[in-house]
Amino acid sequence: MGCAYLNMLEFMRAVLLMLCALMILPELTHAKHARVTRHYKFNIKMQNFTRLCQTKSIVTVNGQFPGPRIIAREGDRIVVKVVNHVQYNVTLHWHGVRQLKSAWADGPAYITQCPIQTGQSFVYNFTVIGQRGTLWWHAHISWLRTTLYGPIVILPKRHVPYPFTQPFKEVPIILGEWWKADTETIINQAMQTGLAPNVSDAHTINGLPGPVSNCSAKDTFKLKVKPGKTYLLRLINAALNDEMFFSIANHTLTVVEADAVYVKPFSTNIVLITPGQTANVLLKAKSKAPNATFAIAVRPYATGPAAFDNTTATGFLEYRKSSLSSNKSNTKKLPLLRPVFPKFNDTAFAMNFHNKVRSLANARFPAKVPKTVDRRFFFTVGLGISQCSQNQQCQGPNNTRVAAAVNNVSFVMPNTALLQAHFFNQSKGVYTTDFPANPPFKFNYTGTPPSSIIVTSGTKVVVLPFNTSVELVLQDTSIIGAESHPLHLHGFNFFIVGQGNGNFDPKKDPKRFNLVDPAERNTAGVPSGGWAAVRFLADNPGVWFMHCHLEVHTSWGLKMAWIVQDGKRRNQKLPPPPSDLPKC
């Protein structure tokens, strides 16, 4: 009797275990297949494209312009084999991807890797961890990103909804610039003469300038929508040197994400987006198809003293009508409505717009702002002049040229990659670790410039122990002219805890810092004649580039690098480089 009872218990236990296994098995299967490895092949090749009545050969990926879209889900591994078939050295950067323990795949030339030379290849291999939204990829050497760029769409994990209205359709919209001349020639000549490079000839929407001249009417982006439907527009500013206003005539946009981080939704007629930044916006089509076509337009926000491309790129928002109510002859007669933009230098609008961007800061999507600070830095960012060598004929006063600097240091690119030098302890002759934590001397940063505006130069970095919490104040200067600077930090998101006009006040301004729901971004617009304060946790070992995303300023030296040391645990250390890492 006792044996029978025990046998019954064993049988029931076995059944229970089997039921549990059957319940858990789908979850295990789902978990096993939740993370996917997505393979891409990027052939860097020349391709002819015609814009503004003129055909030119441009550098492309797979002959496409803009380049192909990378699509993944949060947690996926992305493997991109890049093969260089052009005369230029090439690297690609996956802008905004955290690259946790995969710094070798970050992409900036001579920072994390030597470039991929003609006829060579390199496999970028990284996993998207804890991120979802819109990012982008682009070349990260010289000015090749003029045409080498494309979107990265990171979807949430399967069965995880957006924290906003599910859109009927998603549309990437990439803003860019187009030059009739060869941009490599333009920047090389500018660096030789010491003068500013020529500005672009047109702005573009998804590679198309729109009807800016008689010949480019067919080169126009068109977005066809159904009445009453909601569309998610994935905005990316891939322009080299221009911050952009984006607007659609007679339509309100709802901003729901910035730099692949969900934000508290807010409505606006105009989106301001700096080079390097992304924004997801919801567009709710009108309930009934209006008898009009609506201009989708972008034009520059420009605050600096130099000339800029003042053209407007235009696309068309068109409503789909039922076949009974529309025909081609009627469509052509529809009036075109255009948006109204702020003044090109409306700094008040810019400050107000950036202040509206706030993290969700809820239980599901917390804002993990460092509440305590281990290291504080104060960086001036702006222009200056540098002395040219005797064998160079620069056209500035006394053989000088325009330069840009952080804390008066104009960064000199090394001849080998900083990350390799750091990883193998071969820094001697490559870089020094004495980048200044503060400007070399204090002055009225946004007032009268100092008597000498000559910058120093060097390959200097800041070294941070693993898990250091950093507070960084970025201060614009009025040297040569105050200007907005979109500062991009590789390898991290930071929280923009404060910003303001004029000079930063270390006694008063920190009291007003937002440590509750600040914007979390990878690119911050430092206000023209003002400052921005950011905080981040240095929890990602490697060498991380920080630079102005106005490419002309990067060329002039407005850049530096942070070295984040390994932590003590195995999962806090950077693995060795891949075997196919390019050599210099």
Salt bridges, closest charged atoms under 4 A:
GLU10 OE2 - ARG13 NH1 3.00
GLU74 OE1 - ARG132 NE 3.24
ASP76 OD2 - ARG38 NE 2.49
ASP106 OD1 - HIS93 ND1 3.32
ASP106 OD2 - HIS490 ND1 2.73
GLU170 OE1 - ARG234 NH2 2.84
ASP242 OD2 - HIS203 NE2 2.72
ASP259 OD2 - ARG521 NE 3.20
ASP309 OD2 - HIS203 NE2 3.72
GLU318 OE1 - LYS224 NZ 2.61
ASP434 OD2 - LYS460 NZ 3.21
GLU471 OE2 - ARG376 NE 3.44
GLU471 OE1 - ARG535 NH2 2.77
ASP476 OD1 - HIS485 NE2 3.22
GLU483 OE1 - HIS553 NE2 3.49
ASP509 OD1 - ARG512 NH2 2.56
ASP517 OD2 - LYS264 NZ 3.01
ASP517 OD1 - ARG358 NH1 3.40
ASP539 OD1 - ARG98 NH2 2.89
GLU551 OE1 - ARG145 NE 2.63
